[in-house]
Each structure stands twice: as C-alpha cells, then as structure tokens.
Amino acid sequence: MSELERETFRDLLVTLSPLQRHLLQILQEGKSERDILVETTETPRTTVYDNLSRLERLNLVKRHTEPTGNRGRPTVYFELRKLPEFMLEMIHQ
C-alpha cells in the first residue's frame, strides 16, 4: 500500500463515529446479524442500521442474505469487506 492510501484511510477513520468504529471491530470477528450487533453495542436498532448503512456506502461493510430454510424473509448478515492488514490495525487504534 502506498503512503497516500494509508493517509486516505486514516482520514476516513477520523470521520467515523465511535459506534461505527465499534461495529467494524465487532465485524472483524466475522459476519453478524443486525440484532446481535444491537444487543452487543446496546444501541437502538435504527441507530445501528443507519451506521451500518453508512459503513456500506463507504465500502467497508457488505450486507448479504441467507435463506432461513423456512418460509419468510431471509436472514440478513453484515460483514467486513476484505481490507488490507494495515487498515485492520488502524481500526483498533
């Protein structure tokens, strides 16, 4: 990674809220449903959703669905996109 890419990512991280950084840290452990993220962060569901949406727009998080095997809506998961190691380290700083 170039120094410019590192600087750009560092600038991006500065704009993230503490909740968004926390969500990124949680998602480093693996994919998660929104309800689990709500419970883990002890934050209202709509607030978590709004913050996940922003992280999606920034291309840091992706959403995907999996069928439940039953009738009804599929389960929606959020997961961290593949990021270079230096970005993962910066998330924890």
C-alpha positions as CSV (number, residue, x, y, z in Angstrom):
1,M,0.0,0.0,0.0
2,S,1.2,3.4,-0.8
3,E,1.6,6.2,1.8
4,L,-1.2,8.1,0.1
5,E,-3.6,5.1,0.6
6,R,-2.7,4.9,4.2
7,E,-3.2,8.6,4.7
8,T,-6.6,8.5,2.9
9,F,-7.8,5.6,5.1
10,R,-6.5,7.4,8.2
11,D,-8.5,10.5,7.2
12,L,-11.6,8.3,6.6
13,L,-11.3,6.7,10.1
14,V,-11.3,10.1,11.7
15,T,-14.7,10.8,10.2
16,L,-16.2,7.6,11.7
17,S,-18.2,7.8,14.9
18,P,-17.2,5.7,17.9
19,L,-20.2,3.4,17.2
20,Q,-19.1,2.9,13.6
21,R,-15.5,2.0,14.8
22,H,-17.0,-0.4,17.3
23,L,-19.2,-2.1,14.6
24,L,-16.1,-2.5,12.5
25,Q,-14.2,-4.1,15.4
26,I,-17.1,-6.5,16.1
27,L,-17.3,-7.4,12.4
28,Q,-13.6,-8.3,12.3
29,E,-14.6,-11.4,14.3
30,G,-16.9,-12.5,11.5
31,K,-20.4,-11.8,10.0
32,S,-23.2,-10.9,12.3
33,E,-26.9,-10.2,12.2
34,R,-28.1,-6.7,13.0
35,D,-30.0,-7.9,16.1
36,I,-26.8,-9.3,17.5
37,L,-25.0,-6.1,16.8
38,V,-27.8,-4.2,18.5
39,E,-27.5,-6.4,21.6
40,T,-23.7,-6.3,21.6
41,T,-23.5,-2.5,21.3
42,E,-26.6,-1.8,23.5
43,T,-27.7,0.7,20.9
44,P,-31.2,1.2,19.3
45,R,-31.8,-0.9,16.2
46,T,-32.4,2.1,13.9
47,T,-29.2,3.7,15.1
48,V,-27.2,0.5,14.3
49,Y,-28.9,0.2,11.0
50,D,-28.1,3.8,10.0
51,N,-24.5,3.4,11.0
52,L,-24.2,0.1,9.1
53,S,-25.7,1.8,6.0
54,R,-23.0,4.5,6.2
55,L,-20.3,1.9,6.5
56,E,-21.7,0.1,3.5
57,R,-21.7,3.4,1.5
58,L,-18.0,3.8,2.5
59,N,-17.4,0.2,1.1
60,L,-16.1,-1.0,4.5
61,V,-19.0,-3.4,5.2
62,K,-21.2,-5.6,3.0
63,R,-24.6,-7.0,3.5
64,H,-25.8,-10.4,2.4
65,T,-28.8,-12.6,2.9
66,E,-29.1,-16.3,3.6
67,P,-32.3,-18.3,3.3
68,T,-33.7,-19.5,6.7
69,G,-34.9,-22.8,5.3
70,N,-38.4,-21.8,6.3
71,R,-40.9,-19.6,4.7
72,G,-40.5,-15.9,5.3
73,R,-37.7,-13.4,5.0
74,P,-34.1,-14.5,4.7
75,T,-31.6,-13.7,7.4
76,V,-29.6,-10.5,6.7
77,Y,-25.9,-10.5,7.8
78,F,-23.3,-7.8,7.8
79,E,-19.6,-8.5,7.4
80,L,-16.4,-6.6,7.0
81,R,-15.1,-6.4,3.5
82,K,-11.6,-7.7,2.8
83,L,-9.3,-4.9,3.9
84,P,-5.5,-4.7,3.9
85,E,-3.8,-5.6,7.2
86,F,-2.7,-2.0,7.9
87,M,-6.4,-0.9,7.7
88,L,-7.5,-3.6,10.2
89,E,-4.7,-2.4,12.6
90,M,-5.9,1.2,12.3
91,I,-9.4,0.3,13.2
92,H,-8.2,-0.8,16.6
93,Q,-6.2,2.3,17.3
